[in-house]
């Protein structure tokens, strides 16, 4: 029988995914409890979160001296740097580690969480892009589940539940097309940062929003899907779907489709 509430250690608590994760915990306290928080540099928001959720461990990557000073002032017992991230992901009370950092910073903490036997809710796609084969091998060796948080991969994961992998013909990832879907090449040459950050359907952090505008994000998601679901690249396709209602589809060998559809919200 599943035991609730589940204890969550959250990496990247002040980012977009991190804040939405806390929204879900706030709404369903009978199912989830925060035991550890980690952020990169937003000490003021981290302090607010710690005051509300009362985790037993708070960490800050603190990549500059000023951030380190602010973190020490706010939290006398804070753990700083990469060691702080590792302590959060291996917190003895944590059942689930939500990896919501971006870039290289999420790689080693994810490995540490896997080796500690934690269930991984993975929002850091760069971890699989950089070391997908190693991450999945380690998860299999440790008997750990990796649950995708990305809307497209979460949709595929839901569509594949109860299905046999040998029956899968291809995966279909949807893409909104971003803010420049109808722009000409001439228009694209003069776009501004503000335009690139104005995503038509999703509200995300700045890095992933710009990656979505250039479609680089979708390339990363193809790599992520390959490692998560063990499907060859030639059987992973991308379909432009501006409304972002259908988040992904799975086509089976008999021609039938499973799809997951909902309003575009990362809370789901």
KEKE-3310 file (N, C-alpha, C; in steps of 0.2 Angstrom, whole numbers, plus 5000, padded with zeros to 4 digits):
npx = (5004:5003:5011:5007:5010:5021:5039:5048:5063:5069:5077:5082:5072:5068:5066:5056:5050:5052:5045:5032:5031:5031:5019:5010:5013:5008:4995:4991:4994:4991:4997:5010:5026:5038:5055:5068:5076:5084:5092:5099:5103:5094:5091:5082:5069:5071:5072:5059:5052:5057:5053:5039:5038:5046:5058:5069:5082:5091:5099:5111:5118:5126:5134:5142:5152:5144:5131:5134:5137:5124:5116:5122:5119:5105:5102:5109:5113:5115:5119:5132:5136:5141:5141:5130:5120:5121:5119:5105:5099:5102:5095:5090:5077:5070:5058:5056:5066:5065:5072:5075:5084:5094:5104:5122:5123:5113:5118:5128:5121:5109:5114:5119:5107:5101:5110:5107:5095:5083:5067:5066:5061:5062:5066:5076:5082:5095:5103:5100:5103:5117:5122:5114:5114:5122:5115:5103:5107:5113:5101:5094:5102:5102:5088:5079:5066:5064:5055:5048:5046:5045:5032:5030:5036:5031:5019:5021:5025:5014:5005:5011:5010:5006:5007:5016:5032:5037:5026:5026:5027:5031:5036:5028:5032:5025:5026:5025:5030:5034:5037:5041:5036:5029:5037:5047:5063:5070:5064:5067:5081:5082:5076:5072:5078:5067:5056:5059:5057:5044:5034:5021:5012:5017:5023:5038:5055:5069:5080:5075:5064:5070:5077:5066:5061:5070:5069:5078:5076:5067:5075:5083:5074:5070:5082:5081:5069:5073:5082:5075:5064:5070:5069:5073:5081:5076:5063:5056:5047:5043:5029:5022:5011:5002:4993:4996:4989:4987:5000:5009:5010:5008:5011:5006:5010:4999:4993:4985:4983:4989:4986:4990:4981:4978:4975:4988:4998:5011:5009:5002)
npy = (4994:5011:5024:5039:5056:5059:5062:5075:5081:5095:5101:5116:5125:5139:5141:5141:5128:5123:5132:5129:5116:5117:5124:5113:5105:5113:5114:5101:5095:5083:5073:5077:5082:5094:5091:5095:5109:5117:5130:5140:5154:5163:5170:5177:5173:5159:5160:5164:5152:5142:5147:5145:5131:5124:5115:5102:5103:5115:5122:5130:5134:5145:5154:5165:5177:5186:5181:5170:5176:5182:5170:5164:5173:5173:5159:5152:5138:5134:5123:5125:5127:5113:5102:5105:5103:5089:5084:5088:5079:5067:5066:5058:5056:5059:5053:5056:5064:5079:5085:5100:5109:5117:5113:5108:5108:5099:5086:5078:5078:5071:5058:5055:5054:5044:5033:5033:5028:5035:5039:5047:5063:5069:5085:5090:5091:5091:5083:5070:5072:5074:5063:5051:5037:5032:5037:5030:5017:5017:5019:5008:4998:5001:5000:5010:5022:5033:5047:5056:5074:5084:5090:5084:5072:5066:5064:5054:5044:5042:5037:5025:5017:5001:4996:4986:4987:4981:4983:4996:5008:5021:5037:5052:5068:5083:5100:5118:5127:5139:5157:5162:5155:5158:5167:5176:5173:5184:5192:5185:5187:5199:5198:5201:5199:5200:5197:5184:5178:5179:5167:5159:5150:5143:5146:5148:5146:5158:5152:5139:5145:5153:5142:5136:5145:5144:5132:5123:5117:5107:5098:5093:5087:5076:5069:5066:5058:5047:5041:5039:5030:5021:5020:5020:5034:5036:5033:5042:5056:5073:5084:5099:5109:5121:5124:5117:5108:5094:5084:5074:5059:5041:5030:5014:4997:4993:5004:5011:5025:5032:5046:5060:5073:5090:5106:5118:5116:5116:5111:5099)
npz = (5000:4996:5004:5012:5018:5004:5005:5000:4992:4985:4971:4964:4969:4968:4954:4939:4937:4950:4958:4954:4958:4971:4972:4970:4981:4991:4988:4990:5004:5011:5003:5000:5006:5010:5013:5011:5003:4989:4981:4968:4967:4972:4985:4994:4990:4992:5006:5010:5005:5014:5026:5025:5021:5030:5029:5034:5029:5021:5006:4996:4980:4978:4968:4968:4978:4984:4984:4992:5005:5007:5009:5020:5029:5030:5033:5045:5047:5034:5020:5008:4990:4979:4987:4996:4987:4985:4997:4999:4989:4994:5006:5020:5024:5012:5000:4986:4974:4967:4953:4947:4943:4930:4916:4918:4932:4937:4936:4944:4956:4953:4950:4963:4970:4964:4967:4981:4981:4979:4972:4956:4951:4936:4929:4923:4908:4902:4909:4905:4891:4892:4898:4896:4894:4904:4916:4915:4915:4928:4936:4933:4938:4951:4954:4953:4950:4936:4934:4922:4921:4911:4900:4888:4889:4901:4896:4887:4895:4902:4892:4889:4900:4905:4893:4880:4876:4864:4856:4852:4839:4835:4843:4846:4848:4853:4847:4850:4842:4845:4847:4835:4825:4813:4807:4795:4787:4786:4796:4807:4809:4815:4828:4845:4862:4871:4863:4860:4873:4874:4875:4867:4873:4885:4901:4907:4913:4909:4901:4895:4889:4879:4872:4867:4858:4848:4844:4849:4861:4858:4851:4861:4868:4860:4861:4875:4876:4869:4877:4889:4885:4878:4863:4846:4838:4825:4826:4833:4831:4828:4829:4825:4835:4838:4848:4859:4867:4865:4872:4869:4859:4857:4844:4839:4833:4827:4821:4829:4841:4856:4866:4876:4883:4888:4896:4894:4907:4918:4931:4931)
capx = (5000:5007:5011:5007:5013:5028:5043:5051:5068:5068:5082:5080:5066:5066:5065:5049:5047:5053:5039:5026:5031:5029:5011:5006:5013:5004:4988:4990:4998:4990:5000:5017:5029:5045:5060:5074:5076:5090:5092:5106:5106:5088:5091:5076:5064:5072:5070:5052:5050:5059:5049:5033:5037:5050:5062:5075:5088:5091:5105:5111:5124:5129:5140:5146:5153:5138:5126:5136:5136:5117:5114:5124:5115:5098:5102:5115:5115:5114:5125:5133:5140:5139:5140:5124:5115:5122:5115:5098:5097:5103:5092:5088:5070:5067:5056:5056:5070:5063:5078:5072:5089:5095:5111:5126:5122:5109:5120:5130:5116:5105:5118:5119:5100:5100:5113:5104:5089:5077:5063:5069:5056:5067:5064:5083:5083:5102:5106:5100:5107:5124:5124:5108:5116:5125:5110:5098:5111:5113:5095:5092:5106:5099:5081:5076:5062:5065:5048:5049:5042:5043:5025:5030:5039:5026:5013:5022:5026:5007:5003:5015:5008:5002:5008:5022:5037:5037:5020:5027:5029:5035:5034:5026:5032:5022:5030:5021:5033:5037:5035:5043:5033:5027:5042:5051:5070:5072:5061:5071:5087:5081:5072:5075:5077:5060:5052:5061:5055:5037:5031:5014:5007:5020:5026:5044:5061:5072:5084:5071:5060:5074:5078:5060:5060:5075:5068:5084:5073:5064:5080:5085:5068:5071:5087:5078:5064:5077:5085:5070:5060:5073:5066:5078:5079:5072:5056:5054:5045:5040:5023:5020:5004:5003:4988:4999:4984:4990:5007:5013:5007:5012:5008:5007:5011:4993:4991:4982:4987:4987:4988:4988:4979:4976:4977:4996:5000:5016:5007:4999)
capy = (5000:5017:5028:5046:5060:5057:5067:5078:5085:5099:5105:5121:5127:5145:5142:5140:5121:5122:5135:5125:5110:5120:5125:5107:5103:5118:5112:5094:5093:5077:5069:5078:5086:5096:5090:5098:5114:5119:5135:5142:5161:5168:5168:5180:5168:5153:5161:5163:5145:5139:5149:5142:5124:5121:5109:5101:5105:5121:5122:5135:5133:5151:5154:5171:5178:5190:5176:5166:5180:5183:5164:5163:5178:5171:5153:5150:5131:5132:5120:5128:5124:5107:5098:5106:5100:5082:5083:5088:5074:5061:5067:5052:5056:5060:5048:5058:5070:5083:5088:5105:5113:5117:5113:5103:5108:5094:5079:5074:5077:5065:5052:5054:5052:5037:5028:5033:5024:5039:5040:5054:5066:5073:5090:5093:5086:5091:5077:5064:5074:5073:5056:5047:5030:5031:5038:5025:5011:5017:5019:5001:4994:5003:4998:5017:5024:5040:5049:5063:5080:5088:5089:5079:5065:5064:5062:5048:5039:5040:5033:5019:5013:4995:4994:4982:4991:4978:4985:5003:5009:5027:5042:5058:5074:5089:5107:5123:5131:5145:5164:5164:5150:5161:5173:5175:5172:5191:5194:5181:5191:5205:5197:5204:5195:5201:5193:5177:5176:5179:5161:5160:5145:5141:5151:5144:5150:5161:5147:5135:5149:5154:5136:5134:5149:5142:5124:5119:5113:5101:5093:5090:5082:5070:5065:5064:5053:5041:5038:5037:5025:5016:5020:5023:5041:5036:5031:5048:5062:5080:5087:5106:5109:5127:5125:5114:5104:5087:5085:5069:5053:5035:5026:5007:4994:4991:5010:5015:5030:5034:5053:5063:5080:5094:5113:5118:5118:5111:5108:5093)
capz = (5000:4995:5011:5011:5013:5001:5007:4994:4992:4979:4968:4960:4971:4966:4947:4937:4939:4957:4961:4952:4962:4978:4972:4970:4988:4995:4987:4992:5009:5013:4999:4999:5012:5008:5018:5009:4997:4986:4975:4965:4970:4974:4993:4997:4988:4996:5013:5010:5005:5020:5031:5024:5021:5036:5028:5039:5026:5015:5003:4991:4976:4979:4964:4969:4985:4987:4986:4998:5011:5009:5011:5027:5034:5030:5036:5049:5046:5027:5016:5002:4985:4976:4993:4998:4982:4986:5004:4998:4985:4998:5012:5023:5024:5006:4995:4979:4973:4961:4950:4943:4941:4923:4914:4921:4939:4940:4934:4949:4961:4950:4951:4970:4972:4961:4971:4987:4981:4978:4966:4953:4946:4932:4925:4920:4902:4901:4913:4900:4885:4893:4901:4896:4895:4911:4921:4914:4918:4935:4938:4932:4943:4958:4955:4954:4945:4934:4932:4918:4923:4905:4898:4883:4891:4906:4892:4884:4900:4904:4887:4889:4906:4904:4886:4879:4872:4857:4852:4850:4832:4836:4848:4843:4852:4850:4848:4849:4836:4848:4845:4828:4820:4806:4805:4789:4789:4787:4803:4813:4809:4819:4834:4852:4868:4874:4858:4861:4879:4874:4872:4866:4877:4891:4906:4909:4915:4903:4897:4891:4884:4873:4868:4864:4853:4843:4843:4852:4866:4855:4849:4867:4871:4856:4865:4882:4875:4867:4883:4894:4883:4874:4857:4842:4835:4818:4827:4837:4827:4831:4826:4827:4837:4842:4854:4865:4870:4865:4874:4865:4857:4855:4839:4840:4827:4823:4819:4834:4845:4863:4867:4883:4881:4894:4895:4895:4913:4921:4937:4929)
cpx = (5004:5006:5011:5007:5020:5033:5047:5057:5068:5074:5080:5073:5063:5065:5058:5046:5047:5047:5033:5025:5028:5021:5007:5007:5009:4997:4986:4994:4997:4994:5008:5019:5036:5050:5067:5073:5083:5089:5099:5108:5100:5087:5085:5070:5065:5071:5063:5049:5051:5055:5042:5033:5042:5053:5067:5082:5087:5098:5105:5118:5128:5135:5144:5147:5147:5132:5127:5135:5128:5114:5116:5120:5108:5097:5109:5118:5115:5120:5126:5137:5137:5137:5133:5119:5115:5118:5108:5096:5098:5100:5089:5080:5066:5065:5057:5061:5067:5069:5075:5077:5090:5103:5115:5125:5118:5112:5123:5125:5111:5108:5118:5112:5099:5103:5111:5097:5082:5074:5065:5063:5061:5064:5071:5085:5091:5105:5106:5103:5114:5126:5118:5109:5118:5119:5105:5101:5111:5107:5092:5096:5104:5092:5077:5072:5063:5058:5049:5044:5040:5036:5025:5031:5034:5020:5015:5023:5019:5004:5005:5013:5003:5003:5015:5026:5037:5031:5021:5030:5034:5032:5033:5026:5029:5026:5025:5023:5036:5034:5036:5041:5032:5031:5046:5059:5073:5070:5066:5078:5087:5077:5076:5074:5070:5055:5053:5058:5047:5034:5024:5009:5010:5023:5032:5050:5064:5076:5079:5066:5064:5075:5072:5059:5064:5074:5073:5081:5070:5069:5083:5080:5068:5076:5085:5074:5068:5080:5080:5066:5063:5070:5071:5076:5075:5065:5053:5053:5042:5035:5022:5012:5004:4998:4991:4994:4985:4998:5011:5008:5011:5008:5011:5008:5005:4990:4987:4986:4984:4990:4986:4987:4976:4978:4985:4997:5005:5014:5004:5005)
cpy = (5006:5021:5035:5050:5058:5063:5069:5082:5088:5103:5110:5124:5134:5146:5140:5133:5120:5126:5132:5119:5112:5121:5119:5104:5107:5116:5105:5092:5086:5071:5070:5083:5088:5095:5093:5103:5116:5124:5137:5149:5165:5167:5171:5175:5161:5154:5161:5156:5141:5140:5146:5134:5120:5115:5108:5103:5110:5121:5127:5134:5139:5152:5160:5173:5182:5186:5172:5169:5181:5176:5163:5167:5176:5164:5151:5143:5129:5128:5123:5124:5117:5102:5099:5103:5092:5080:5083:5082:5067:5061:5060:5051:5057:5053:5049:5064:5073:5087:5093:5110:5113:5116:5107:5103:5102:5087:5075:5073:5071:5059:5050:5051:5045:5032:5028:5030:5028:5039:5047:5057:5071:5078:5093:5088:5086:5085:5071:5066:5072:5066:5051:5040:5028:5032:5032:5018:5011:5016:5011:4997:4995:5002:5005:5019:5032:5042:5056:5068:5084:5086:5083:5072:5062:5061:5055:5042:5037:5036:5026:5014:5007:4992:4990:4986:4988:4981:4992:5004:5016:5032:5048:5064:5080:5095:5112:5127:5137:5152:5166:5159:5152:5166:5171:5175:5180:5194:5191:5184:5196:5204:5200:5198:5195:5197:5185:5174:5176:5173:5161:5155:5144:5146:5147:5149:5153:5156:5143:5138:5151:5148:5134:5138:5147:5135:5120:5114:5106:5095:5090:5085:5076:5065:5062:5058:5046:5037:5035:5031:5020:5015:5023:5030:5041:5035:5037:5054:5068:5082:5094:5107:5115:5128:5122:5110:5096:5087:5080:5063:5047:5031:5019:5004:4993:4998:5014:5020:5031:5041:5055:5071:5084:5101:5113:5121:5113:5108:5101:5088)
cpz = (5000:5002:5009:5018:5010:5003:5001:4995:4985:4977:4964:4962:4969:4958:4945:4939:4947:4961:4960:4956:4969:4978:4973:4978:4992:4994:4990:4998:5012:5009:4999:5005:5009:5014:5017:5003:4995:4981:4973:4968:4972:4981:4996:4996:4992:5003:5014:5010:5011:5025:5031:5024:5027:5034:5033:5036:5021:5013:4997:4987:4977:4975:4964:4976:4988:4989:4992:5005:5012:5011:5018:5032:5035:5034:5039:5048:5039:5024:5009:4996:4983:4982:4996:4993:4983:4992:5003:4994:4989:5005:5014:5023:5017:5002:4988:4979:4966:4958:4945:4942:4933:4922:4918:4928:4942:4939:4940:4955:4959:4951:4958:4972:4970:4966:4978:4987:4980:4972:4963:4949:4942:4928:4921:4914:4901:4904:4908:4893:4886:4894:4901:4898:4902:4916:4921:4917:4925:4939:4938:4937:4950:4959:4956:4949:4943:4931:4928:4920:4916:4903:4893:4885:4897:4902:4889:4889:4902:4898:4886:4895:4904:4897:4886:4874:4865:4853:4849:4843:4833:4841:4844:4848:4849:4852:4846:4843:4839:4845:4838:4823:4813:4804:4799:4792:4790:4794:4808:4814:4814:4826:4840:4857:4871:4869:4859:4868:4880:4871:4872:4870:4884:4895:4909:4911:4908:4898:4892:4887:4878:4869:4865:4858:4847:4841:4846:4857:4864:4853:4855:4870:4867:4860:4871:4881:4873:4873:4888:4892:4879:4867:4852:4839:4829:4820:4832:4832:4831:4826:4829:4828:4841:4848:4860:4870:4871:4866:4871:4864:4856:4850:4840:4833:4823:4820:4824:4838:4852:4864:4874:4881:4888:4892:4897:4902:4916:4928:4937:4929)
residu = (UNK:UNK:UNK:UNK:UNK:UNK:UNK:UNK:UNK:UNK:UNK:UNK:UNK:UNK:UNK:UNK:UNK:UNK:UNK:UNK:UNK:UNK:UNK:UNK:UNK:UNK:UNK:UNK:UNK:UNK:UNK:UNK:UNK:UNK:UNK:UNK:UNK:UNK:UNK:UNK:UNK:UNK:UNK:UNK:UNK:UNK:UNK:UNK:UNK:UNK:UNK:UNK:UNK:UNK:UNK:UNK:UNK:UNK:UNK:UNK:UNK:UNK:UNK:UNK:UNK:UNK:UNK:UNK:UNK:UNK:UNK:UNK:UNK:UNK:UNK:UNK:UNK:UNK:UNK:UNK:UNK:UNK:UNK:UNK:UNK:UNK:UNK:UNK:UNK:UNK:UNK:UNK:UNK:UNK:UNK:UNK:UNK:UNK:UNK:UNK:UNK:UNK:UNK:UNK:UNK:UNK:UNK:UNK:UNK:UNK:UNK:UNK:UNK:UNK:UNK:UNK:UNK:UNK:UNK:UNK:UNK:UNK:UNK:UNK:UNK:UNK:UNK:UNK:UNK:UNK:UNK:UNK:UNK:UNK:UNK:UNK:UNK:UNK:UNK:UNK:UNK:UNK:UNK:UNK:UNK:UNK:UNK:UNK:UNK:UNK:UNK:UNK:UNK:UNK:UNK:UNK:UNK:UNK:UNK:UNK:UNK:UNK:UNK:UNK:UNK:UNK:UNK:UNK:UNK:UNK:UNK:UNK:UNK:UNK:UNK:UNK:UNK:UNK:UNK:UNK:UNK:UNK:UNK:UNK:UNK:UNK:UNK:UNK:UNK:UNK:UNK:UNK:UNK:UNK:UNK:UNK:UNK:UNK:UNK:UNK:UNK:UNK:UNK:UNK:UNK:UNK:UNK:UNK:UNK:UNK:UNK:UNK:UNK:UNK:UNK:UNK:UNK:UNK:UNK:UNK:UNK:UNK:UNK:UNK:UNK:UNK:UNK:UNK:UNK:UNK:UNK:UNK:UNK:UNK:UNK:UNK:UNK:UNK:UNK:UNK:UNK:UNK:UNK:UNK:UNK:UNK:UNK:UNK:UNK:UNK:UNK:UNK:UNK:UNK:UNK:UNK:UNK:UNK:UNK:UNK:UNK:UNK:UNK:UNK:UNK:UNK:UNK:UNK)
# end
